Amino acid sequence: MTYWLFKTEPGCFSFDDLKNRPGMTEHWDGVRNFQARNFLRDAIKVGDLVLFYHSNIAIPTVVGIAEVVRGGYPDFTALDPGSDHFDPKSSPDHPIWYMVDVRYREPLLRPVTLEQIKGNPLLDEMPLVRRSRLSIQPVTPEQWQIIMTMGGMPDR
């Protein structure tokens, strides 16, 4: 199993939105960064766990845990001219962008803020601290456990 952090703006798609989807499952679409795309396409696998992170708000925060239930496949929103994520360079024969499906697992007992993460020297090497702009980021098992403990869930 591998661990990840997925960033989303809660005004566009929140952890509660995921919880309220049928089956508490949704595709993670619209990623338009090549490094993040490569993670979605090549590295993220079924069973991987995800820190669900609300970004671009007053207090950016890890709010919950999701699980990958379908590995990388072409992002169909790139093919839809009516989509905000349309990319005319992408085609069914040569997809550029990829997505995965995630399922809601559970909220953290105590949400963990970016300020708390940055304040923990054991998390200095997290991409969220070092290169926070990337929307899909790997998380080491040690970093995962530290955040679980900070979130009141040391046994996850």
Secondary structure, 3 states (H helix, E strand, C coil): CCEEEEEECCCCCCHHHHHCCHHHEEEECCCCCHHHHHHHHHHCCCCCEEEEEECCCCCCEEEEEEEEEEEEEECHHHHCCCCCCCCCCCCCCCCCCEEEEEEEEEEEEEEEEHHHHHCCHHHCCCHHHHCCCCCEEEECHHHHHHHHHHCCCCCC
